[in-house]
């Protein structure tokens, strides 16, 4: 899909003519919420240590700054004080430390333990988002979707869930059943449209909000492309590229939507931008650009003249993008 801030999370796309790699990183949206201490509108008794030893162990654990040491110390605390009221706090802090260490396996293991032990805890949305993102990092997309759906139930306006579910389902099939795939794309479209219809959160600046919306338009574009609804795909990609102007994959897919619809000039415009921006789609985009150019201009040769003409078009596309 589109390259956003931060490192890429890699997934595959195998449903439209070629194999692509793309990434998702919702860090610009922020975390769902930090681990909750007090449920909204409720008075919650603060957990207490039962002994001086437990209190001392918790304080030492809490003050530890090294992420690996913190996780080790948390496991030791849980083993020594298995019935402690501080157990949920410890696990939540361990999850944060594992996220800081980018240890997604530990994040998922701890998150699943937390949900099992404290299914009604007010920090459930934070844990579910951690599980969703950790599962995606581990390329376990079935779990990613499972926790994304649970996150929307716990936090109906969660932007990361609105972002992630359409992204995953538009990019790949979780089921091998054609009817199941049809349902997946329908669900992806439903969630993306819901995500576009919510109000911008007050704490989110306009720039990230526009990126978020553009990403949902991109997912909708791919959903329509998979469903061979080319006009709808074109409209969504136009909205996406109006905001995200430097993503070769977006332009490549937009070019396919125009090409399959026999709108060859529009396809040339989009594909030439994809070629100019290079990236992993460069070879596929150039091949499709040459094919469409030859159809539009009734060119039969494949020699130096064609290559020179293609290069001029790509150079012009680069000028438009600057």
C-alpha positions as CSV (number, residue, x, y, z in Angstrom):
1,X,0.0,0.0,0.0
2,X,1.7,3.2,1.1
3,X,4.9,4.0,2.9
4,X,4.3,5.9,6.1
5,X,6.5,7.1,8.9
6,X,8.7,4.5,10.6
7,X,9.9,1.0,9.6
8,X,7.9,-1.1,7.3
9,X,5.8,-4.1,8.3
10,X,6.0,-6.4,5.4
11,X,3.1,-8.3,3.8
12,X,2.5,-9.8,0.4
13,X,0.0,-9.0,-2.3
14,X,-0.7,-11.8,-4.7
15,X,-4.2,-11.1,-6.2
16,X,-3.5,-8.6,-9.1
17,X,-1.1,-9.8,-11.9
18,X,2.0,-9.7,-9.8
19,X,3.6,-10.0,-6.4
20,X,4.2,-6.8,-4.4
21,X,5.6,-6.0,-1.0
22,X,4.0,-3.2,1.0
23,X,4.0,-1.9,4.6
24,X,1.8,-0.7,7.3
25,X,2.8,1.3,10.2
26,X,0.1,3.2,12.2
27,X,2.6,4.9,14.5
28,X,1.5,8.3,13.3
29,X,-2.0,7.5,14.8
30,X,-0.5,6.9,18.2
31,X,-1.4,4.1,20.6
32,X,-5.0,3.2,21.2
33,X,-4.5,4.3,24.8
34,X,-1.9,3.9,27.4
35,X,-2.7,1.2,30.0
36,X,-5.6,2.5,32.0
37,X,-5.3,3.0,35.7
38,X,-8.9,4.1,36.4
39,X,-11.9,3.1,34.4
40,X,-13.8,6.1,33.1
41,X,-16.5,7.2,35.6
42,X,-15.6,4.6,38.1
43,X,-13.8,4.6,41.4
44,X,-11.2,1.8,41.3
45,X,-9.3,0.7,44.4
46,X,-5.6,0.9,43.7
47,X,-3.8,-2.4,43.9
48,X,-1.7,-2.9,47.0
49,X,1.3,-5.0,47.8
50,X,0.6,-7.6,50.5
51,X,4.1,-7.6,52.0
52,X,7.2,-5.4,52.3
53,X,9.1,-7.9,50.1
54,X,6.4,-7.6,47.4
55,X,6.4,-3.8,47.5
56,X,10.2,-3.6,47.3
57,X,10.3,-6.0,44.4
58,X,7.6,-4.0,42.5
59,X,9.4,-0.7,43.1
60,X,12.7,-2.2,41.8
61,X,10.9,-3.6,38.8
62,X,9.0,-0.3,38.1
63,X,12.2,1.8,38.3
64,X,14.2,-0.5,35.9
65,X,14.8,1.3,32.6
66,X,16.6,-1.4,30.6
67,X,13.8,-3.1,28.6
68,X,15.3,-6.6,28.6
69,X,16.0,-6.4,32.3
70,X,12.5,-5.1,32.9
71,X,10.9,-8.1,31.2
72,X,13.2,-10.5,33.1
73,X,12.4,-8.8,36.4
74,X,8.7,-8.8,35.6
75,X,8.7,-12.6,35.0
76,X,10.6,-13.1,38.3
77,X,8.0,-10.9,40.1
78,X,5.1,-12.9,38.6
79,X,6.7,-16.2,39.6
80,X,7.4,-15.1,43.2
81,X,4.1,-13.2,43.8
82,X,1.6,-15.1,41.7
83,X,-1.4,-13.8,43.6
84,X,-0.3,-10.2,43.7
85,X,-2.8,-7.5,43.0
86,X,-0.1,-5.7,41.1
87,X,0.0,-8.5,38.5
88,X,-1.9,-6.6,35.7
89,X,0.3,-3.5,36.2
90,X,3.4,-5.7,35.9
91,X,2.2,-7.4,32.7
92,X,1.2,-4.1,31.1
93,X,4.6,-2.6,31.8
94,X,6.2,-5.7,30.4
95,X,4.2,-5.3,27.2
96,X,5.4,-1.7,26.9
97,X,9.0,-2.8,27.4
98,X,8.6,-5.6,24.8
99,X,7.2,-3.1,22.4
100,X,10.2,-0.9,23.0
101,X,12.5,-3.8,22.3
102,X,10.5,-4.7,19.2
103,X,10.0,-8.2,20.5
104,X,6.6,-9.0,19.0
105,X,6.6,-12.6,20.2
106,X,6.8,-11.5,23.8
107,X,4.2,-8.8,23.2
108,X,1.8,-11.4,21.9
109,X,2.5,-13.9,24.6
110,X,2.1,-11.4,27.4
111,X,-1.0,-9.8,25.7
112,X,-2.7,-13.2,25.4
113,X,-1.9,-14.0,29.1
114,X,-3.3,-10.6,30.1
115,X,-6.6,-11.2,28.2
116,X,-6.9,-14.6,29.7
117,X,-6.3,-13.5,33.3
118,X,-8.0,-10.0,33.2
119,X,-10.7,-10.1,30.4
120,X,-12.6,-7.1,31.8
121,X,-9.6,-4.9,32.7
122,X,-10.0,-1.2,31.6
123,X,-6.6,-1.5,29.7
124,X,-8.1,-4.1,27.4
125,X,-8.1,-1.8,24.3
126,X,-4.4,-1.1,24.8
127,X,-3.7,-4.8,25.1
128,X,-5.8,-5.7,22.0
129,X,-4.0,-3.1,19.9
130,X,-0.7,-4.4,21.1
131,X,-1.8,-7.9,20.1
132,X,-3.1,-6.7,16.7
133,X,0.2,-5.0,15.8
134,X,2.4,-7.7,17.3
135,X,0.6,-10.4,15.3
136,X,1.1,-8.4,12.1
137,X,4.8,-8.1,12.9
138,X,4.9,-11.8,13.2
139,X,3.0,-12.2,9.8
140,X,0.2,-14.0,11.6
141,X,-2.6,-12.2,9.7
142,X,-5.5,-14.4,11.0
143,X,-4.6,-13.3,14.5
144,X,-4.1,-9.7,13.3
145,X,-7.7,-9.7,12.1
146,X,-9.0,-11.5,15.1
147,X,-7.6,-8.9,17.5
148,X,-8.4,-6.1,15.2
149,X,-12.1,-7.1,15.3
150,X,-12.0,-7.5,19.1
151,X,-10.4,-4.1,19.3
152,X,-13.2,-2.5,17.4
153,X,-15.7,-4.1,19.8
154,X,-13.8,-2.8,22.8
155,X,-13.0,0.6,21.3
156,X,-15.5,1.4,18.4
157,X,-13.5,4.4,17.2
158,X,-10.1,2.9,17.2
159,X,-8.2,4.4,14.2
160,X,-5.5,1.7,14.1
161,X,-8.2,-1.0,13.8
162,X,-10.0,0.9,11.1
163,X,-6.7,1.2,9.3
164,X,-5.4,-2.3,9.8
165,X,-8.4,-4.6,9.0
166,X,-9.0,-3.2,5.4
167,X,-5.3,-3.1,4.7
168,X,-4.8,-6.7,5.5
169,X,-7.9,-8.0,3.8
170,X,-7.4,-5.9,0.7
171,X,-3.8,-7.1,0.3
172,X,-4.2,-10.8,0.8
173,X,-6.7,-13.6,1.2
174,X,-6.9,-15.3,4.6
175,X,-9.1,-18.1,3.3
176,X,-8.6,-20.2,0.2
177,X,-12.4,-20.3,-0.5
178,X,-13.6,-18.0,-3.3
179,X,-16.8,-17.3,-1.4
180,X,-14.8,-16.6,1.7
181,X,-12.6,-14.2,-0.2
182,X,-15.7,-12.3,-1.4
183,X,-16.8,-12.0,2.2
184,X,-13.4,-10.8,3.2
185,X,-13.4,-8.0,0.6
186,X,-16.9,-7.0,1.6
187,X,-15.8,-6.8,5.3
188,X,-12.8,-4.8,4.3
189,X,-14.9,-2.3,2.4
190,X,-17.4,-2.0,5.3
191,X,-14.7,-1.3,7.8
192,X,-12.9,1.2,5.5
193,X,-16.1,3.2,5.0
194,X,-16.8,3.2,8.7
195,X,-13.2,4.5,9.3
196,X,-13.8,7.3,6.8
197,X,-17.1,8.4,8.4
198,X,-15.8,9.0,11.9
199,X,-14.9,12.4,13.3
200,X,-11.3,13.4,13.5
201,X,-10.1,13.0,17.1
202,X,-9.2,16.3,18.8
203,X,-5.7,15.1,19.7
204,X,-4.9,14.1,16.1
205,X,-3.4,16.8,13.9
206,X,-4.7,17.4,10.4
207,X,-1.7,16.0,8.6
208,X,-1.8,12.5,10.2
209,X,-5.6,12.6,9.8
210,X,-5.3,13.2,6.0
211,X,-2.7,10.4,5.8
212,X,-5.1,8.1,7.6
213,X,-7.9,8.9,5.3
214,X,-5.8,8.6,2.2
215,X,-4.7,5.2,3.4
216,X,-8.3,4.0,3.7
217,X,-8.9,5.3,0.2
218,X,-6.0,3.3,-1.0
219,X,-7.4,0.2,0.6
220,X,-10.7,0.8,-1.0
221,X,-9.0,1.2,-4.3
222,X,-7.4,-2.2,-4.0
223,X,-10.7,-3.7,-2.9
224,X,-12.4,-2.4,-6.0
225,X,-9.5,-3.5,-8.2
226,X,-9.8,-7.0,-6.8
227,X,-13.5,-6.9,-7.5
228,X,-12.9,-5.5,-11.1
229,X,-14.8,-2.3,-10.3
230,X,-12.3,-0.2,-12.2
231,X,-14.1,3.1,-12.1
232,X,-14.6,2.9,-8.4
233,X,-10.9,1.9,-7.9
234,X,-9.8,4.9,-10.0
235,X,-11.8,7.3,-7.9
236,X,-10.3,6.0,-4.7
237,X,-6.8,6.1,-6.0
238,X,-7.2,9.7,-7.1
239,X,-8.2,10.6,-3.5
240,X,-5.2,8.6,-2.1
241,X,-2.6,10.1,-4.5
242,X,-3.9,13.6,-3.8
243,X,-2.3,13.2,-0.3
244,X,0.3,10.5,-0.7
245,X,2.3,11.7,-3.7
246,X,5.5,9.7,-3.5
247,X,4.3,6.0,-3.4
248,X,5.2,4.0,-6.5
249,X,2.8,1.2,-5.5
250,X,-0.2,3.5,-5.4
251,X,0.5,4.9,-8.8
252,X,1.2,1.4,-10.2
253,X,-2.2,0.1,-8.9
254,X,-3.9,3.2,-10.2
255,X,-2.3,2.6,-13.5
256,X,-3.7,-0.9,-13.6
257,X,-7.2,0.4,-12.8
258,X,-7.0,2.7,-15.7
259,X,-5.3,0.2,-18.0
260,X,-7.9,-2.6,-17.3
261,X,-10.6,0.0,-18.1
262,X,-8.9,0.9,-21.4
263,X,-8.3,4.5,-20.2
264,X,-4.8,4.5,-21.7
265,X,-3.8,8.1,-21.3
266,X,-4.7,8.1,-17.6
267,X,-2.9,4.7,-17.3
268,X,0.3,6.2,-18.9
269,X,0.2,9.2,-16.5
270,X,0.0,7.0,-13.4
271,X,2.4,4.2,-14.6
272,X,5.0,6.7,-15.6
273,X,5.0,8.2,-12.1
274,X,5.4,4.8,-10.6
275,X,8.4,4.1,-12.9
276,X,9.9,7.5,-12.0
277,X,9.5,6.8,-8.2
278,X,11.2,3.4,-8.7
279,X,10.7,1.1,-5.8
280,X,9.7,-2.6,-6.0
281,X,7.1,-2.0,-8.7
282,X,9.5,-0.3,-11.1
283,X,9.9,-3.3,-13.5
284,X,6.2,-4.3,-13.5
285,X,5.2,-0.6,-14.0
286,X,7.6,-0.1,-16.9
287,X,6.4,-3.3,-18.6
288,X,2.8,-2.2,-18.3
289,X,3.6,1.3,-19.3
290,X,5.3,0.1,-22.5
291,X,2.3,-2.2,-23.3
292,X,-0.2,0.6,-22.8
293,X,1.9,3.1,-24.8
294,X,2.1,0.7,-27.7
295,X,-1.7,0.1,-27.7
296,X,-2.5,3.8,-27.5
297,X,-0.1,4.9,-30.2
298,X,-0.3,1.8,-32.4
299,X,3.4,1.2,-32.0
300,X,4.7,-2.2,-33.1
301,X,8.4,-1.8,-32.6
302,X,10.2,-2.5,-29.3
303,X,13.6,-1.0,-30.1
304,X,15.5,2.1,-29.0
305,X,12.8,4.5,-30.3
306,X,10.2,3.0,-28.0
307,X,12.6,3.1,-25.0
308,X,13.5,6.8,-25.7
309,X,9.8,7.7,-25.9
310,X,9.1,5.9,-22.6
311,X,12.0,7.6,-20.9
312,X,10.7,11.0,-22.1
313,X,7.3,10.2,-20.5
314,X,8.9,9.1,-17.3
315,X,11.0,12.3,-17.1
316,X,7.9,14.4,-17.7
317,X,6.2,12.5,-14.9
318,X,9.0,13.3,-12.6
319,X,8.7,17.0,-13.4
320,X,5.0,16.9,-12.5
321,X,5.8,15.2,-9.2
322,X,8.3,17.8,-8.1
